Amino acid sequence: MEPLAGRYRRVRSLGSGAMGEVWLAEDTLLGRPVAIKQLRTDPDAALDQWSERMRREARLAAQLNHPNAVAIYDLLVVDEQPYVVMEYVAGDSLAQRIRRAGTLTPEQAARWTGQVAGALEAAHARGIVHRDVKPANILITPYQAAKLTDFGIARSAQDVSQTQSGILVGTPAFLAPEAARGGDPSPASDMWSLGATLYSAVEGRPPFGSGVDNPLAVLARIGSEPVPPASSAGWLTPLLAALLDRDPARRPTAAQVHAALTPAASDAERTQPGPTAALLAPRPMPAPPTPTARRRRWLVPGIAAAVIVIAGGAVAAVLVSSPSSHAAHASSTPPNAGATSSSPDVPSTSEVASSLSARPGPTTRPGPATYPKPADVPSLPSSGQAVPVGATPPAAPANPQVQPYTASDRTPTSAAQLVEWQPPGLAGDAAVAVSSITRFLLDINRQDVQAAWNQSTEIRHGPTPDQRFLTGYRTSRHYQVAFGHPRRLSPDLIAVPARFVSRQEPAAQGNPAGVTSCTYWPQYVFLVAKVGDRWLSDVAGDYVDRPSVALLKRHDTVRNAAELEPLQQRVAC
């Protein structure tokens, strides 16, 4: 088989469905695997009209550039056949995970739901409605990150011409009530679909059944019946109820859900108005993750679609889905166990907030800046400043929520567990810079290397972690981070002093000089660079040779180097 456009060599089929076929292929120019969707053309539409629709849809997905959305690389038309070249995710779908496990724990479901909400937040900010959020369209990477895919039926709010009157597109089991009745899709419709996906994850089935055998019956139930109570959602129950509110105006936004389910999100990041904390019941402390291999670098498919045609009071439905999608969602309609809410279907967001305020919950802990400043919080050094030798590692943190470095069996996986102190009142780019570093360190602690790569300047060098990055970070874990005051070095570069402790396996990292299994970094300088519209941690070392950075470099007493390139000092714990 000849390479497409002389570049993409197809390897094998990954799946097929109503919209077309997806192939695993090799990009022979860049030497990376890609996925290629071979789109089926509409026999009743002219090729130029269909190709224009495909171009618009590919452009919508390409606008996102979000770590939790499958990236679009290229759009081809070869022999009058359109193809979309996209990121290849070497994993399985959430639908397959549910099928194998039966149900997911609230903690598992929350992590992936929060990541997908982040992708939807980015899409909705650009006026894009996905319209087919469901488990089969959420891919899970080997690093346990969720990626939203299949924007093939997405619609821009500015492009109403692409949706024909009287035609609804989506999968019936995950359609919002207003969409099932023929209303226009909206961001709130995506949030219902996300809620139905979360329901499927914790209950093992969509709220009203899969609809494989009778999609019209499912649509009728969605439009008229209360949502069956979820019995296994645990602390996610209030959020689930809010997402599945029949009134679109009362559903939380993607930004609110992302903030509520993302532990690393700081208060400064949660700019979307609304009571995000009220969306969750008191959350149990998760079991500590089992340490596995990691590192630190020394510079700082099936395709599924449903089309429901409504005209003149008559309804016809066609559902084409992959076998994996059928198996993941096929079930009989669940019994309506227990009493329903006093509202027509599920509690509204305000009712959820009232119920949470009335129930006892954990005591609110102060933030890191409200505790006394540790004596060893560093300031930015100068090139003439002495480097500490034999520094004493930090004592147990004053904030009992912060995980001490001596508790090596428990890895910090939230900002509250990791950040011991930061300057109070941070705002603007300084706050974003500190947040970017925190998220990078937490991604490493959670062993989500792909997310860490996306949160760093390494994304300038490719879409996926290279071997050096994987080797260096596969055993690293970070504890007791204390930040000093950030300083802007240039419009696109901020320096943030810090001290922290890391644990790692030096042998797995090539035995770098001065690094032990427990290493204290008493005077570390993080560089945070603006790449596009994002502030990213400079672990690639792209900015260490800037003239403005030279003033911060000092003599490295460990390696006896003339300059300390990463602006760091390390001693054994």
BAMARLUM-293850 format. One line per field, with one value per residue (C-alpha): residue number from 1; residue in one letter; x, z, y. Coordinates in steps of 0.001 Angstrom, whole numbers, plus 500000, padded with zeros to 6 digits. Layout:
BEGIN
pos <- (NUM	...)
code <- (A	...)
xx <- (X	...)
zz <- (Z	...)
yy <- (Y	...)
This chain:
BEGIN
pos <- (1	2	3	4	5	6	7	8	9	10	11	12	13	14	15	16	17	18	19	20	21	22	23	24	25	26	27	28	29	30	31	32	33	34	35	36	37	38	39	40	41	42	43	44	45	46	47	48	49	50	51	52	53	54	55	56	57	58	59	60	61	62	63	64	65	66	67	68	69	70	71	72	73	74	75	76	77	78	79	80	81	82	83	84	85	86	87	88	89	90	91	92	93	94	95	96	97	98	99	100	101	102	103	104	105	106	107	108	109	110	111	112	113	114	115	116	117	118	119	120	121	122	123	124	125	126	127	128	129	130	131	132	133	134	135	136	137	138	139	140	141	142	143	144	145	146	147	148	149	150	151	152	153	154	155	156	157	158	159	160	161	162	163	164	165	166	167	168	169	170	171	172	173	174	175	176	177	178	179	180	181	182	183	184	185	186	187	188	189	190	191	192	193	194	195	196	197	198	199	200	201	202	203	204	205	206	207	208	209	210	211	212	213	214	215	216	217	218	219	220	221	222	223	224	225	226	227	228	229	230	231	232	233	234	235	236	237	238	239	240	241	242	243	244	245	246	247	248	249	250	251	252	253	254	255	256	257	258	259	260	261	262	263	264	265	266	267	268	269	270	271	272	273	274	275	276	277	278	279	280	281	282	283	284	285	286	287	288	289	290	291	292	293	294	295	296	297	298	299	300	301	302	303	304	305	306	307	308	309	310	311	312	313	314	315	316	317	318	319	320	321	322	323	324	325	326	327	328	329	330	331	332	333	334	335	336	337	338	339	340	341	342	343	344	345	346	347	348	349	350	351	352	353	354	355	356	357	358	359	360	361	362	363	364	365	366	367	368	369	370	371	372	373	374	375	376	377	378	379	380	381	382	383	384	385	386	387	388	389	390	391	392	393	394	395	396	397	398	399	400	401	402	403	404	405	406	407	408	409	410	411	412	413	414	415	416	417	418	419	420	421	422	423	424	425	426	427	428	429	430	431	432	433	434	435	436	437	438	439	440	441	442	443	444	445	446	447	448	449	450	451	452	453	454	455	456	457	458	459	460	461	462	463	464	465	466	467	468	469	470	471	472	473	474	475	476	477	478	479	480	481	482	483	484	485	486	487	488	489	490	491	492	493	494	495	496	497	498	499	500	501	502	503	504	505	506	507	508	509	510	511	512	513	514	515	516	517	518	519	520	521	522	523	524	525	526	527	528	529	530	531	532	533	534	535	536	537	538	539	540	541	542	543	544	545	546	547	548	549	550	551	552	553	554	555	556	557	558	559	560	561	562	563	564	565	566	567	568	569	570	571	572	573)
code <- (M	E	P	L	A	G	R	Y	R	R	V	R	S	L	G	S	G	A	M	G	E	V	W	L	A	E	D	T	L	L	G	R	P	V	A	I	K	Q	L	R	T	D	P	D	A	A	L	D	Q	W	S	E	R	M	R	R	E	A	R	L	A	A	Q	L	N	H	P	N	A	V	A	I	Y	D	L	L	V	V	D	E	Q	P	Y	V	V	M	E	Y	V	A	G	D	S	L	A	Q	R	I	R	R	A	G	T	L	T	P	E	Q	A	A	R	W	T	G	Q	V	A	G	A	L	E	A	A	H	A	R	G	I	V	H	R	D	V	K	P	A	N	I	L	I	T	P	Y	Q	A	A	K	L	T	D	F	G	I	A	R	S	A	Q	D	V	S	Q	T	Q	S	G	I	L	V	G	T	P	A	F	L	A	P	E	A	A	R	G	G	D	P	S	P	A	S	D	M	W	S	L	G	A	T	L	Y	S	A	V	E	G	R	P	P	F	G	S	G	V	D	N	P	L	A	V	L	A	R	I	G	S	E	P	V	P	P	A	S	S	A	G	W	L	T	P	L	L	A	A	L	L	D	R	D	P	A	R	R	P	T	A	A	Q	V	H	A	A	L	T	P	A	A	S	D	A	E	R	T	Q	P	G	P	T	A	A	L	L	A	P	R	P	M	P	A	P	P	T	P	T	A	R	R	R	R	W	L	V	P	G	I	A	A	A	V	I	V	I	A	G	G	A	V	A	A	V	L	V	S	S	P	S	S	H	A	A	H	A	S	S	T	P	P	N	A	G	A	T	S	S	S	P	D	V	P	S	T	S	E	V	A	S	S	L	S	A	R	P	G	P	T	T	R	P	G	P	A	T	Y	P	K	P	A	D	V	P	S	L	P	S	S	G	Q	A	V	P	V	G	A	T	P	P	A	A	P	A	N	P	Q	V	Q	P	Y	T	A	S	D	R	T	P	T	S	A	A	Q	L	V	E	W	Q	P	P	G	L	A	G	D	A	A	V	A	V	S	S	I	T	R	F	L	L	D	I	N	R	Q	D	V	Q	A	A	W	N	Q	S	T	E	I	R	H	G	P	T	P	D	Q	R	F	L	T	G	Y	R	T	S	R	H	Y	Q	V	A	F	G	H	P	R	R	L	S	P	D	L	I	A	V	P	A	R	F	V	S	R	Q	E	P	A	A	Q	G	N	P	A	G	V	T	S	C	T	Y	W	P	Q	Y	V	F	L	V	A	K	V	G	D	R	W	L	S	D	V	A	G	D	Y	V	D	R	P	S	V	A	L	L	K	R	H	D	T	V	R	N	A	A	E	L	E	P	L	Q	Q	R	V	A	C)
xx <- (500000	501485	502068	499370	500642	504031	504398	501954	502396	499324	500145	496814	493176	492205	488442	485607	482121	479542	481908	484734	487769	490730	494209	497463	500081	503699	504669	507786	508953	508955	509280	506280	503065	499849	496198	494484	490735	489545	486266	483280	481785	478075	476724	473983	476353	478772	482417	483388	480597	481660	485339	484546	482632	485590	487972	485803	485541	489308	489967	487683	489591	492963	492110	492146	495829	494903	496739	493447	492181	493541	495648	494946	498113	496981	494026	494432	492346	493836	492050	488970	488932	489325	491628	492338	495769	495763	497670	497907	496986	498479	495831	492245	488979	487088	484326	486752	487933	484327	483594	486587	486184	482379	482550	485242	485882	484828	488518	489319	486268	486904	490434	489485	486263	488220	490703	487960	486252	489503	489385	485721	486557	489070	486582	483701	485942	486407	482700	483041	480448	481610	478092	479218	480917	480776	483117	483970	485280	487594	490971	493212	496959	499556	500271	496632	495702	492321	492065	488804	488603	486229	485365	483967	480471	481565	479960	481119	478632	479676	478991	475295	475135	476749	473779	470659	467291	465570	468726	470320	473730	475092	474713	471187	472249	474381	472208	470970	467166	467101	469136	466883	463911	465554	467023	470278	473451	475185	478046	475418	474485	478105	478018	474979	476844	479857	477556	476099	479661	480569	477378	478399	481845	480659	477467	478609	475780	474357	471540	468756	470394	472487	469675	471411	468220	465733	467263	463829	462807	465970	465317	461786	463010	465704	463094	460498	461759	463818	467406	467747	469748	473402	474274	478068	479021	480011	481406	480727	476937	476276	478366	476634	473234	474200	475519	472310	470005	467229	467598	470699	471111	471594	474348	477931	480253	483247	485510	483727	483905	487561	488356	486341	488063	491613	493609	496449	494173	494920	492424	494023	493244	489579	488364	485033	482262	480162	480274	482670	483257	479528	479561	481346	480549	483347	485982	487747	491519	492649	495021	498630	499838	502400	505781	506975	509806	510170	512726	513874	515717	518612	517427	515129	488567	485909	484011	480410	477637	473889	471654	468082	465901	462766	460309	456553	456031	457554	460822	463301	466588	469720	472500	475793	478394	481436	481133	483273	480907	477928	479506	480521	477051	474614	472394	468786	467138	468132	465359	464445	465736	465051	463068	463598	464324	461553	462572	461244	464466	467587	468517	469496	472923	471452	469817	473127	474841	472200	472468	476250	476206	473890	475973	479157	482356	486093	487540	488789	492549	494384	496332	500139	500648	498708	501313	504525	507165	509815	513236	514846	512643	515210	515414	516733	520528	523095	526129	528391	526345	527792	526158	525095	527105	525825	522494	520040	516870	513598	511869	508333	505959	503836	500842	499879	498251	501621	503287	506765	509643	510198	506857	508257	505386	502910	503463	501870	499264	497561	498827	497657	499883	502892	503213	504431	504576	504324	504296	500842	498886	500419	498507	498723	501636	503498	500623	500373	504123	503972	500872	502641	505551	503171	501204	504394	505681	502292	502074	505419	504258	501097	503324	501461	504547	502584	500826	504170	505608	502640	503105	506754	508769	509477	506338	508457	510397	507627	504140	505197	507912	511277	513409	515606	512576	511095	514369	514991	511537	510346	511506	511189	508778	508697	507932	507674	508002	508411	508412	510128	509112	509005	510832	510108	513370	511829	508318	508331	510440	509864	512283	510874	513171	512236	513459	512151	513085	512987	513216	514476	516533	519836	520739	517556	518566	522109	523634	523871	526486	525333	521943	521074	517919	516808	518040	517483	517452	517939	518349	516625	515522	512664	512400	508872	508596	505676	505113	502212	499594	500784	503393	505413	508187	511508	512760	514118	516784	515832	516253	519289	521613	519574	521647	519048	519550	523350	523091	521533	524165	526637	529514	528379	530304	529026	530230	532914	531448	532064	528330	525333	523272	519946	520503	520227	522124	521629	522804	521973	519167)
zz <- (500000	498913	501644	501750	500369	500063	503859	505899	505708	506946	509305	510374	510928	514433	513898	511669	511992	510497	510030	508476	509380	511639	510787	512720	510444	510490	509696	507692	507688	511479	512424	514753	514902	513976	513634	510319	510015	506548	506350	504489	502052	502011	498764	498657	498996	496494	497257	497600	500172	502154	502007	503229	506155	506989	506809	509194	511624	511543	512101	515140	516775	515780	517594	520990	521505	524871	526593	527191	523620	520802	518607	514904	512782	509176	506773	503430	500317	498288	495187	496233	499600	502774	505607	509010	510537	514326	517440	518045	521599	522433	524955	525253	525666	528844	527448	527335	530884	532120	530229	531782	535334	535498	537460	538387	541817	542343	542554	539193	537533	539038	537705	534097	534267	535523	532666	530042	531649	531084	527370	527204	529024	526281	523552	525023	525448	521663	520980	520126	521268	521043	520878	521386	524780	525871	527208	523731	522782	525787	525316	528260	527659	529134	531610	532768	531191	529502	526023	524374	520756	517779	517174	513845	514674	516745	515978	516379	517740	514914	512234	512450	508768	509449	511358	509371	510877	512271	512519	515812	515998	518945	520789	522273	525678	526303	524735	526972	527306	525287	522505	522534	521963	518954	520618	519570	521087	523692	526186	528774	526537	526632	530429	530607	528359	530647	533589	531809	531125	534806	535733	533380	534935	538534	537824	534850	532571	531227	533289	530973	529427	526303	523759	521450	520789	521075	520860	520591	523969	525540	524005	525375	528863	528771	527803	530430	533343	536432	536469	538373	541551	541411	544157	543758	543148	546764	547253	543566	544073	544356	541261	539329	540321	539182	535824	535184	536037	533455	533362	531292	533121	536439	535273	536246	533521	532291	534099	537393	537019	536016	539080	541407	540256	539709	542951	541591	540670	542988	544087	541655	538772	539669	537999	536812	539098	540920	544021	542810	546335	546755	543885	545932	549100	551661	549887	551552	551559	548707	549395	548684	545230	545055	544152	540727	538498	537656	537171	537231	534504	535425	533409	534863	518699	517338	515645	516822	515785	515979	513781	514810	512169	513339	510800	510629	514026	512857	514319	512741	514283	513034	515406	514128	516750	517179	518985	521834	522318	522369	524900	527142	527383	526735	529752	530655	532048	535710	538295	539957	543407	546283	546563	543946	544629	545244	541999	538725	538132	540229	542743	541332	542000	544688	546403	546327	547928	550663	551449	551681	553965	556324	556583	558651	556665	557244	558885	556344	556565	556040	552838	552766	552923	556211	558098	559377	556690	557123	557898	554931	552115	549584	547704	544178	544295	542582	540703	543557	546293	548164	547640	550801	551567	553877	554326	556824	555275	556352	559553	559642	558082	560338	558134	559042	555645	553864	553419	555056	553050	555774	554840	551699	551566	550827	547756	547638	544872	545554	545996	549624	550322	548421	548920	552392	551808	549063	549187	550143	547731	544499	541462	537700	535932	539215	540529	537214	537270	540753	539750	536627	538689	541206	538500	536859	540134	540908	537454	538153	541605	540060	537479	534640	532535	529472	531479	532929	529412	528318	531353	530481	527715	526471	524327	522053	521133	520316	521293	523552	526189	524789	526320	528256	529872	530741	532182	534244	535793	536140	539768	541090	543796	545422	548969	551091	548386	549670	547094	547434	545664	541840	539671	536025	534085	530719	529231	528596	531510	535280	537877	541023	543917	545867	548170	548282	548869	546198	546368	543430	542349	541070	539272	537222	536273	535217	538635	538143	540339	543735	543606	546260	547007	549141	547903	549459	547086	549426	546764	543520	540815	538542	535228	533849	530221	528198	525189	523113	525689	528410	531168	531270	533503	531649	532324	528769	529628	526658	528573	530846	528443	528466	529590	532253	533673	533809	536863	538801	537974	540691	541223	541577	544533	543929	540364	540661	537613	536692	536418	537870	534697	536251	538990	541601	544580	546048	549093	550504	553036)
yy <- (500000	503328	505947	508606	511912	510185	510405	508309	504525	502665	499788	498271	499107	500188	500087	501220	502610	504927	507886	505895	503799	504580	503324	503129	504652	505762	509336	508503	512130	512608	508934	508819	506790	508583	507669	508358	508591	507716	509570	508199	510658	511325	509814	512458	515410	516863	516082	519734	520263	517179	518117	521611	520134	517883	520828	522824	519933	519295	522998	522997	520140	521606	524858	523178	522290	520799	517914	516089	516346	514217	516500	517001	517000	517168	517084	515352	514798	511925	510648	512660	510852	512954	511827	513359	512696	512834	511908	508166	507180	503794	502859	501786	503657	504384	502167	499255	499998	499945	496739	494972	496291	496443	499711	502206	503657	507291	508224	506625	508128	511576	511777	511089	513109	516119	515808	515563	518566	520461	519616	520665	523885	524712	523737	525733	528789	528682	528253	524540	521996	518380	516810	513197	512939	509284	506588	505282	508744	509017	507329	506411	506674	504300	507107	507038	510367	510800	512275	513334	512308	512206	515839	514654	515929	518922	522240	525815	528314	530642	528020	527229	526313	522937	521545	520820	521624	518542	516391	515515	513927	511988	508704	508368	506990	510094	512812	515624	515973	519210	517568	514495	516814	518448	521526	523153	521670	523801	523545	522531	519584	518424	518654	516342	513900	514145	513426	510400	509241	509628	507732	504915	504762	504335	502360	500294	501510	504786	506331	505110	502061	501747	502005	499556	497605	500462	503957	505595	504194	505582	508999	508965	508078	510770	513329	512428	510309	511159	509972	506679	507321	506306	503844	503755	507400	508058	511554	512321	512059	515841	516572	513804	515165	518657	517453	515478	518367	518612	522416	523266	526577	524764	522432	523277	524483	522537	525010	524369	520588	520758	522900	520676	517471	518726	518556	520695	523581	526486	529078	531505	529146	528751	531895	530518	531855	529325	527151	524463	523233	522683	520183	517559	515693	515282	513250	510331	510317	508037	505189	506202	505132	502373	503904	502830	503842	507589	510434	514024	515841	518008	520934	522862	502832	502246	505049	505434	507792	508007	510128	510791	512411	514212	515534	516066	514444	511148	509907	507519	506492	504775	503764	502422	501600	499399	496051	497368	500264	497921	495642	498503	499976	497140	496565	496403	499494	499803	499637	502896	501998	504325	507516	510191	513832	516313	517989	516509	514569	515272	517973	521347	522830	525072	522085	520250	523236	523422	519725	519895	522923	521058	517876	517637	517738	517858	520922	523440	523747	527036	527498	527235	531011	531268	529220	530836	531211	528494	529878	528147	529509	530754	534011	534332	534061	536218	534949	536027	534402	531447	528073	526212	523094	520366	522116	520673	519190	520803	519802	518433	520990	523170	522404	518818	518298	518585	515202	515249	513849	511255	509664	508072	505592	508407	510528	514011	514022	517354	520898	520881	517863	519221	523000	523887	527642	530222	534033	535307	537456	536146	537365	537544	535846	535255	533141	531285	530566	529030	527063	525758	524426	522855	521088	519797	518328	516786	515227	513553	512436	510957	509288	510967	511613	512716	515429	516555	516757	518856	521145	521812	523420	519900	520245	522451	519330	516871	515658	512770	512217	511215	508481	510892	512482	509092	507827	510907	511252	507697	507350	510925	512036	515479	516633	519774	522433	525985	528797	532156	535361	535087	537626	538469	538303	539212	539437	535680	534391	534243	532860	531240	530266	527150	524432	520880	517271	514575	510813	508811	505825	507245	504020	504275	507808	507013	507844	511638	513296	514452	512756	510199	508238	511199	514557	517987	520952	523932	526640	525765	528196	527182	528987	529349	530420	531705	529442	530716	531663	529249	529498	526250	524931	525040	521532	521380	523954	526100	529362	528841	530689	533896	536932	537663	534167	534445	536711	533816	531206	530258	527851	524244	522871	519343	518990	521681	523354	526962	527532	525795	525410	524449	527093	524384	523028	519565	517675	514279	514081)
